[in-house]
Structure formats: C-alpha cells, structure tokens
Amino acid sequence: MAQHTAVEPHATKSGEKMNKLRAGVLGANDGIVSVAATVVGVAGATAATTPVLVAGSAAVIGGALSMALGEYVSVSSQKDSQEALIEKEKWELQAMPEAELDELTQIYRDRGLSETTARQVAVELSEKDVLRAHLDAELGIDPDDIPSPWGAAISSAAAFLLGSLLPLLAILLPPAPWRIPVTFVAVLVALALTGTLGARLGDTPHVARAATRVVVGGALALGATFLIGSLLGVSAA
C-alpha cells in the first residue's frame, strides 16, 4: 500500500473564503499600524507637511510592495508543493491502482464506515474521478482551487493600501495642531474595528480580548514612534 505523509483535513470552501477575508483584514490592519507609526513619528519631529507626506507615501508604497512580495513567495511555495503532490498521486494511481483503492478504503474505514460501505464509497468515488477522490481524502487538496501567487500578492497589496489610507489622510487633512490627536483617535477606532472583525472571522471565542490586544499594540506603536520623533525633533532644533 502506498504511504503518504499525514496532513491536516482541508477546510470547506466557505471556510477557505473566511480565511481569505481574515487575511485581508489582517493586511489592512498592517497598513493602518505601520503607516500610522511612520507618519506620527515624523509629525512628532516636525510640523511641516512635506516630510510627513513624503515619509507616509514611502511607507505606503514600500509596505504594499513588501506585503505583495512576501505573499507571492509564500503562496508560490505552497502552489509548488501542492502541484508536486498531485503529480506524485497521479503516478501512484497509474503504477499501483489496487493499492491506492485499498488505501482509500482504509481512509473511510478510519472515519467510521464499515468495511463494506468504505469499499463501496471508495469504488464509486474512484469511478467518478479517481484523482480527485484521492487528493481530497488523502491530502486535502482541491485541484480546482490551487492558490494563485499573483492573486494573493495583489490582494495583499490592495488590503495594505486600503488600510494605509486612513492614517495618511488623518495626518494630512486636519490643521497642524490637530494632526496627531486626530490620527491617534482614527487609528485606534479603526484597529478596534479590524481587531473585532478579524477575531470574528477567525472564530475566536474572546472577541473583546483579541480586539483589545490589537488596540493596545497599535497604541504602543504610535506612542513609541511619536516619542522618538519628538526627541529627534528637539535634538535637531
């Protein structure tokens, strides 16, 4: 009988969609925090608009490109791994079909079916689409749902850009004396919302606790960069 490395059961399609939504929320959250920390730090050092705009724009572009590149590399590795497993399964089905049928039967027996029922299920699924039957039961792979590296990269960059717009607008639109307070409030409210949404999409039982962690972390990041910017601004004056 062919041997396979055990893998975690695959998520349902609805679960996969929820995971993608959660990843988008987390990407937006990264955009909010990283760009907010940058512009608040610069605003703490100078009241001039141009340095804040330049630094904020650089943080937006650099962060989006970094997110896209990281996601592209990660998903490319996952895609290559899944395609290799699919090719391996194709070879095994051609080289040892009876052993593969026995293996599929055993999988369904392990899931609680009787020997007769498990064999019948394995045979019927194999007659319909033998490759799909084995990929689904053994490896948790849907051959029609192989992730796209470019799609993941674009989605990640878009989520980051969407989140980064809030702190950039919050720091640029108000009058100079109100920039930092407005940015703090806007960012912390946004983090509370994204933290809550991310926790709900992730089925976290303690939503308030999860959202609070995000808000506290964001507040610490903003406070630290503002303090550093203020100290550098004083020393440069």
RABEL-V774519 format. One record per pair of residues at least 4 apart in sequence whose ideal C-beta (glycine too) atoms are under 8 Angstrom apart, sorted by the first residue. I is the first residue (numbers start at 1). GAP is how many residues later the second one is. If there is no record, write none. Layout:
BEGIN
i | gap
I | GAP
I | GAP
END
This chain:
BEGIN
i | gap
1 | 98
1 | 101
1 | 102
1 | 105
2 | 90
2 | 94
2 | 97
2 | 98
2 | 101
4 | 99
4 | 134
4 | 135
7 | 131
7 | 132
7 | 133
8 | 132
9 | 131
10 | 126
10 | 130
10 | 131
10 | 132
11 | 4
11 | 5
11 | 8
12 | 4
13 | 4
13 | 129
13 | 132
14 | 4
15 | 4
16 | 4
16 | 129
17 | 4
18 | 4
18 | 183
19 | 4
19 | 182
20 | 4
20 | 135
21 | 4
21 | 180
22 | 4
22 | 176
22 | 179
22 | 180
23 | 4
23 | 132
23 | 133
23 | 136
24 | 4
24 | 131
24 | 135
25 | 4
25 | 134
25 | 169
25 | 172
25 | 173
25 | 176
26 | 4
26 | 133
26 | 168
26 | 172
27 | 4
27 | 40
27 | 128
27 | 129
27 | 132
27 | 133
27 | 136
28 | 4
28 | 131
28 | 132
28 | 134
28 | 135
28 | 166
29 | 4
29 | 134
29 | 162
29 | 165
29 | 166
29 | 169
29 | 185
30 | 4
30 | 33
30 | 37
30 | 130
30 | 133
31 | 4
31 | 29
31 | 32
31 | 33
31 | 128
31 | 129
31 | 130
31 | 131
31 | 132
31 | 133
31 | 134
32 | 4
32 | 131
32 | 132
32 | 134
32 | 135
32 | 155
32 | 158
32 | 159
32 | 162
32 | 186
33 | 4
33 | 154
33 | 158
33 | 184
33 | 185
33 | 188
34 | 4
34 | 25
34 | 29
34 | 130
35 | 4
35 | 21
35 | 24
35 | 25
35 | 28
35 | 128
35 | 129
35 | 132
35 | 133
36 | 4
36 | 130
36 | 131
36 | 134
36 | 135
36 | 147
36 | 151
36 | 182
36 | 185
36 | 186
37 | 4
37 | 184
37 | 185
37 | 187
37 | 188
38 | 4
38 | 17
38 | 18
38 | 20
38 | 21
38 | 187
39 | 4
39 | 13
39 | 16
39 | 17
39 | 20
39 | 128
39 | 129
39 | 132
39 | 144
40 | 4
40 | 127
40 | 131
40 | 140
40 | 143
40 | 144
40 | 182
40 | 185
40 | 186
40 | 189
41 | 4
41 | 14
41 | 184
41 | 185
41 | 187
41 | 188
42 | 4
42 | 9
42 | 10
42 | 13
42 | 14
42 | 187
43 | 4
43 | 9
43 | 128
43 | 136
43 | 137
43 | 140
43 | 183
43 | 186
44 | 136
44 | 181
44 | 182
44 | 183
44 | 184
44 | 185
44 | 186
44 | 189
45 | 6
45 | 184
45 | 185
45 | 187
45 | 188
45 | 191
46 | 5
46 | 6
46 | 187
47 | 129
48 | 4
49 | 4
49 | 123
49 | 127
50 | 4
51 | 4
52 | 4
52 | 119
52 | 120
52 | 127
53 | 4
53 | 119
54 | 4
55 | 4
56 | 4
56 | 111
56 | 112
56 | 115
56 | 116
57 | 4
57 | 111
58 | 4
59 | 4
59 | 105
60 | 4
60 | 100
60 | 101
60 | 104
60 | 108
61 | 4
62 | 4
63 | 4
63 | 97
63 | 101
64 | 4
64 | 93
64 | 96
64 | 97
64 | 100
65 | 4
65 | 92
66 | 4
67 | 4
67 | 89
67 | 90
67 | 92
67 | 93
68 | 4
68 | 85
68 | 86
68 | 88
68 | 89
69 | 4
69 | 84
70 | 4
70 | 86
71 | 4
71 | 78
71 | 81
71 | 82
71 | 84
71 | 85
71 | 86
72 | 4
72 | 77
72 | 78
72 | 80
72 | 81
73 | 4
73 | 76
74 | 4
74 | 78
75 | 4
75 | 72
75 | 73
75 | 74
75 | 77
75 | 78
76 | 4
76 | 73
77 | 4
78 | 4
78 | 69
79 | 4
79 | 67
79 | 68
79 | 69
79 | 70
80 | 4
81 | 4
82 | 4
82 | 59
82 | 64
82 | 65
83 | 4
83 | 63
84 | 4
85 | 4
85 | 50
85 | 54
85 | 56
86 | 4
86 | 45
86 | 49
86 | 55
86 | 57
87 | 4
88 | 4
89 | 4
89 | 42
89 | 45
89 | 46
89 | 49
89 | 50
90 | 4
90 | 41
91 | 4
92 | 4
92 | 7
92 | 8
93 | 4
93 | 7
93 | 37
93 | 38
93 | 41
96 | 4
97 | 4
97 | 33
98 | 4
99 | 4
100 | 4
100 | 30
100 | 34
101 | 4
101 | 21
101 | 22
101 | 25
102 | 4
103 | 4
103 | 31
103 | 35
104 | 4
104 | 18
104 | 21
104 | 22
104 | 29
104 | 30
104 | 33
104 | 34
105 | 4
105 | 10
105 | 13
105 | 14
105 | 17
106 | 4
106 | 12
107 | 4
107 | 11
107 | 15
107 | 30
107 | 31
108 | 5
108 | 9
108 | 10
108 | 13
108 | 14
108 | 29
109 | 4
109 | 5
109 | 6
109 | 9
113 | 4
113 | 5
113 | 8
114 | 4
115 | 4
116 | 4
117 | 4
118 | 4
119 | 4
120 | 4
121 | 4
122 | 4
122 | 11
123 | 4
124 | 4
125 | 4
125 | 5
125 | 7
125 | 8
125 | 12
126 | 4
126 | 7
126 | 8
128 | 4
128 | 5
129 | 4
130 | 4
131 | 4
131 | 12
132 | 4
132 | 11
133 | 4
134 | 4
134 | 5
135 | 4
135 | 5
135 | 6
135 | 7
135 | 8
136 | 4
136 | 5
136 | 6
141 | 5
142 | 4
147 | 4
147 | 5
148 | 4
149 | 4
150 | 4
151 | 4
152 | 4
153 | 4
154 | 4
155 | 4
156 | 4
157 | 4
158 | 4
159 | 4
160 | 4
161 | 4
163 | 27
163 | 31
164 | 4
165 | 4
166 | 4
166 | 20
166 | 21
166 | 24
167 | 4
167 | 16
167 | 19
167 | 20
168 | 4
169 | 4
170 | 4
170 | 9
170 | 12
170 | 13
170 | 16
170 | 17
171 | 8
171 | 9
171 | 11
171 | 12
172 | 7
174 | 4
174 | 5
174 | 8
175 | 4
178 | 4
179 | 4
180 | 4
180 | 46
181 | 4
182 | 4
183 | 4
183 | 39
184 | 4
184 | 35
184 | 38
185 | 4
186 | 4
187 | 4
187 | 31
187 | 35
188 | 4
188 | 27
188 | 30
188 | 31
189 | 4
190 | 4
191 | 4
191 | 20
191 | 23
191 | 24
191 | 27
192 | 4
192 | 19
192 | 22
192 | 23
193 | 4
194 | 4
194 | 20
195 | 4
195 | 15
195 | 16
195 | 17
195 | 18
195 | 19
195 | 20
196 | 4
196 | 11
196 | 12
196 | 14
196 | 15
197 | 4
198 | 4
198 | 12
198 | 16
199 | 5
199 | 7
199 | 8
199 | 11
199 | 12
200 | 4
200 | 7
202 | 8
204 | 6
206 | 4
207 | 4
208 | 4
209 | 4
210 | 4
211 | 4
212 | 4
213 | 4
214 | 4
215 | 4
216 | 4
217 | 4
218 | 4
219 | 4
220 | 4
221 | 4
222 | 4
223 | 4
224 | 4
225 | 4
226 | 4
227 | 4
228 | 4
229 | 4
230 | 4
231 | 4
232 | 4
233 | 4
END
